[in-house]
Amino acid sequence: MGMAHLSRRQFVKAAGLGAASLAFGGALSGCGSGTAASPNTPEANRVIVTMTTTSEPETGFDPLFSWGCGEHVHEPLIQSTLITTNQAMAFEGDLATQWECSPDGLTWTFLLRSDVRFTDGEPLTARDVAFTINGINANAAAQADLSMVREAVAVDDITVQLHLSKPFNAMLYTLAVVGIVPEHAYDAQTYGAHPIGSGRYMLEQWDRGQQVILRANPDYYGEAPKMERLVVLFMDEDASMAAANSGQADVCYTSAVFVDSAQPADYTVLNCASVDSRGISLPCVPAGESRVVEGDMVLQAGNDVTCDQSLRQAMNWGIDRQSMIANVLNGYGTVAYSVADSMPWYNPQMEVPFDREAARGIMEAGGWQRGADGIYEKEGMRAAFPCFYPSSDSVRQGLVNEFANQMQELGIEVTPIGSGWTYDAEGIYHHQYADPVLWGWGANSPVELYSLHFGPSKGNYACYENAAVDEHLNAALAATTIEESYPEWQAAQWDGTNGFAPEGAASWIWLCNVDHLYYQRNGLVVAPQKPHPHGHGWSLVNNVDQWYWES
């Protein structure tokens, strides 16, 4: 991504003159001392946060490309959104004061506030909303998926209508993170580096590969932010640790591997619950099929071992998730049974107890017999397969090795293979439909239930197809209110006969939800967090405007 990666040594060397000091000419008194700045100084209303290098937006702060959207969703801060979500994941208005859906699910109408201005002084109208949504759909590089919107139309200054090609109410979750850009001032070549918005914050400074500084928008239409400045430092994990140890940052990300053993003085652990799930896809069809991606790339699909349903079910019963969390995550995580744990659309019937003897019984009932070496066999085929994971991720490496060890005890041979996210013969993407892969998923939206399990979906890595499940998924999207969609989302998981739950197709083994961990300087009050989606970055500061320093 063209971003600088600071090692621990590099950061320590530059600590007094590096990224953090760029923002304030080296004036980090109160931060470097290990105590909060005095409330009588400007530093009292500033917070410095470290994020991963991959959190830096490659194309800048442009929602028509990726800012706020894509895999690692978050509130865009610089721009306003039509709607937003609260801690209970219920929708609330931001720009929109009212919204409704037509009975056929194909037209959504939003009424807007009339008192919103962009930071250049121009009013925000329905035309800007329509321009943003239509612009996303016209941009092949956009990460926000609004492809179900056939056209957005400004009816008048405060009314915008979205005309859909098919019912798709999960669009609302995307609209909650899509920032609205000004039609009159938008240039795709320059906007990302010089964004004009109407949100809580404005971009004050961006030093690529190092830091971003946001300052409060003095003309914001809502409640004025308590935290006037946010400084984000992009760095690798070692450098983040060094920033905490040297007192150069107020909130520093860390991992379960180090959080307890390396906690710096004057900091406490901030543990943010997440829906950042780790799970293993299990191809449900025999080898010999194919899938087309990226327009014309043909990939092999299917696996002769994991296509056996009894094997997939047995692995779900035979994994000790709690032990995995203790051994790999040092207890900083929760067991996962789906990509939607704890969400309103979650079905508790996804849950399955750890019972290794029951797991062996399922396999043996399915025709598997234990071989002389302890590994099960069926019709001359061993219960053995590779499992791919990103080699750069130490947590996933630990999880896949623990998974392999536990499966060995069960009588299944798993070979971990670390690789990169590439399409070459050794790359993970090359194997995504043919072999099990340890993925990271999770969003504050049910849309991943759809993309991972809907038959024709490109994200259906398990190659699972079931007409009844597809019907439930489409029915969920067709509901005219979100609340009405929940029973259909739950039925897609398991309706008593069909579903991808362990009792049914067992197309995935979900292992754990990874807590998002930070070192938080004493004296800083971080507002209560919504469950964090996949990605250790901007979701933390969704509500930074509500943070403050204790007197």
Residue, then its C-alpha position, 0 to 999 in steps of 0.5 A: m500500500g506504499m505505507a512506511h512500516l516502523s520497527r520498534r527500533q525505528f520508532v524509539k529512535a524517532a520518538g521525540l521527532g517522529a510521527a507524533s511530534l509532527a502534529f505538534g512541533g514536538a510539544l508532547s508535554g503531558c503525553g510523554s510524561g505518562t500522565a494526562a495533560s492538564p485540562n487547562t492546556p490544549e492537550a486536554n482535548r487531544v487524543i493520540v491513537t495508534m492503528t495498524t499500517t493497513s488502517e491507513p486509507e490507500t485512496g484517502f478519505d473518499p467514500l466513493f472509494s473505500w473510506g468508511c466502507g469495504e471489509h473494515v467498516h467504520e463511521p467516516l467521521i469527516q462526512s455525515t451519513l444518512i443514518t447511523t447505528n447505536q450500541a444496540m445496532a438499532f438505526e438512528g438518524d444522522l442526516a435523515t430525520q425519517w425514512e420508509c420503504s415501499p410495500d414492494g421493497l423497491t423504493w426507499t425514501f429519506l427525508l433530510r435535515s435542512d440545517v446541514r452545511f459542508t465545511d466550505g459553507e455550502p448547504l448539503t441537499a438531497r442532490d449530494v446524497a444522490f450524487t454520492i450513491n450514484g457515484i459509488n455505483a459508477n465507480a468500479a473501484a468502490q468498496a461500498d456495495l450499493s449495487m442493488v440501488r438502480e438509481a438515487v434521485a433527489v425529489d427536492d432539497i430534503t427528499v431523496q429516493l433510492h430505487l432498487s433493482k431487488p429488495f435488499n434492506a441490508m443496504l441500510y447498514t451500508l448507508a450507515v457508514v457511507g459518507i456524503v460528499p459535495e457534488h459541487a466540490y467533488d473531484a475523484q483525483t483530489y478529494g481523498a487528500h482534501p475532503i470536504g464534509s459535514g461530519r464531526y471532524m475535519l482533516e487537518q493534516w495527513d502525512r502519508g505512511q505516518q499520521v492523520i490529524l482530525r480536528a473538530n468541525p466548528d460548524y457541526y450541526g450536532e452536539a459539539p465533540k468533547m475531543e477536539r483533536l484526534v491524532v492517528l499514528f500508523m505503525d506495526e505492532d512493535a512500534s505501537m508497543a514502543a509508543a505506549n512504553s515511551g508515553q507517545a500515544d494515549v491508546c495503543y493497539t496490541s494483541a492477546v499474545f503480549v497484552d498481559s506480559a508487556q503492559p506499560a506503566d500508567y496504562t490499563v487494558l482496554n478490551c473491546a468486544s467484537v464480532d471479529s470472527r475466525g472461522i474455517s470454510l469447509p468446501c461442501v462439494p467434491a473436487g472437480e468443480s470450478r468458480v470464476v472470479e475477477g472476470d475470467m479467472v477460473l479456480q478449482a472448487g470442491n474437496d473430496v474429504t470435506c464434502d462429507q457432511s458427517l466429517r464437517q459435523a464431527m469437526n464442529w462437535g469435536i473442537d474445544r473452542q474455550s481451550m483454544i481461546a485460553n491457549v492462543l488468545n490468553g482468554y481474550g476472546t469469546v467462543a464463536y458459532s457463526v459470523a453473527d454471534s450476539m447480533p439480533w439476527y443470530n440463531p442460538q441453534m448455531e451453538v454446539p457443545f464440545d463433545r469429542e466422543a459424540a463427534r467420533g460417533i457422528m463420523e462412524a455413523g457416516g461410514w468412517q473407520r479409525g485406521a491403524d495410525g489413529i486417522y479415520e478412513k472411508e472407502g480408502m480415503r483418509a480424513a486428511f486435508p490442508c488448512f490455509y492461513p495468512s502467514s503474516d498473522s501470528v494469531r491465526q497461525g496459533l489458531v490453525n495449529e491448535f485446530a490441527n492438534q485438536m483434530q489429531e486427537l479426534g482422528i483427523e489430520v490437518t496440515p497448516i499451510g501459511s501463505g499470502w492473499t494471492y492468486d498464484a498456485e501457493g496463494i490463499y485465493h487460489h485455494q479459496y474454493a478447494d481447501p479449508v481456509l482460516w478466515g477473519w470475518g464479522a460486521n455490524s450487519p447481517v449481509e455477511l450471512y448472505s455473502l458467505h452462504f447464498g448459493p451464487s455468491k462469490g463469497n460462498y467459499a464453502c460452495y454450499e447450495n440449498a434452495a430453501v436457505d437461499e429463499h430464507l436469505n432473499a426473504a430476509l432482504a425483502a422485509t420492509t423493516i429490519e426487525e421483520s427480517y430477523p426471523e428469516w435470517q435465523a431460519a437461514q441458519w437453521d429452520g429445523t430441516n435446512g440450514f448451514a448450522p452444525e446440525g445441518a450442512a455444517s459448512w463452516i467451523w467457527l472458532c472464536n471472536v477475537d477481542h480488540l485490545y488496546y493500552q489506554r492511558n490512565g485518565l482517558v475516558v473512552a466512551p462505551q463501544k459498539p461491538h467492533p467489526h473485523g479489523h483492528g482500526w478505525s471502529l475504535v474511534n467511531n465515538v471519539d467525539q464523546w471521549y474526554w480526559e478526567s480532571 
